[in-house]
Amino acid sequence: MTTNTTAVDVTEVTGLAQRLRDSVGAVIEGKPDAVEMALVVLLAGGHLLIEDVPGVGKTMLARTLARSIDCSVRRIQFTADLLPSDITGVSVFNPQTRGFEFKPGGVFANIVIGDEINRASPKTQSALLEAMEEARVSVDGTTHELPSPFMVFATQNPIEMQGTYPLPEAQRDRFMASISMGYPTRAAELDMLEHHGARNPLDDLRPVTDAAGILAARRQVGEVFVHSALKDYVVSIVSATRTSDSLRLGASPRASLQLLRASRARAAMQGRGYVIPEDVDVLTVPVLAHRVLLSHRAHTSQASTADVLASIVAAIPTPRRT
């Protein structure tokens, strides 16, 4: 793999990423990896699924990042009685004009926070499929474009299963990455009590960019150079998930595309106009783990999807720069 000499200038993306890190880090204590992954997904043009136990800051992370951007934000609380039309919108008859008018649903915003997405019925969950894939919704035979940029932050609690509906594989595949917040360290929790115990930390947060800034950064990220050897590396990793004895469901071609996009975003955030193998290696688990299913043998041996993916990456030769 030869070193690229025509790498694009990503200074603006790097600076924007640092401003967003500082803004989100002022609220989310001791979770730099989760913040970094959220920014990768944002700048790569994907959607993020945050899975963890209650009270660790899933929704706060989404709200903090949304508050750091001067754009439209909508929060949808997913419940068992939520209807698809609550998300996409509905056509309402107007007696004055004697015609139907479209009333947009909660999905019509630049950033949509779907809280506890697995509490809604599968029919309601599926209302997000077209929106997440094509940034548009179809209601009564009419297609309505969503604002740009468009991103979905969805949270779910994997522990409490009563009254929940697991996301189907097709829905999970729409998310570029899945992360877990985890419990904070003792020091981070003490800092949280010290700084946020008396007031809402979002009250003092101000936007550090706007929708146009995110769109410009995404265009720059799309120009980051990827060597053909690295593209082959991405395909080799994803293909290996489809033949592994430890997995009964491998990653889709969409996973290859999103792993590549996420690698471009990470490279730009770190000040590089080109992707290196480390970008792919670091992102393989968050981008692929929620898309694959363990085989019975892997379940029996108590292996995790992260373990299986790590072994797959380790078995594939890493492209070397010359």
Secondary structure, DSSP 8 states (H G I E B T S, - for coil): ----S-----HHHHHHHHHHHHHHHTTSTT-HHHHHHHHHHHHHT--EEEE--TTSSHHHHHHHHHHTEES-EEEEE--TT--HHHHHEEEEEETTTTEEEEEE-TT-SSEEEEETGGGS-HHHHGGGHHHHHHSEEEETTEEEE--SS-EEEEEE-SS--TT-----HHHHTTSSEEE------HHHHHHHHHHHSSS-GGGG---SEEHHHHHHHHHHHTT-B--HHHHHHHHHHHHHHHH-TTEEE---HHHHHHHHHHHHHHHHHTT-SB--HHHHHHHHHHHHGGG-EE-HHHHHTT--HHHHHHHHHHHS------
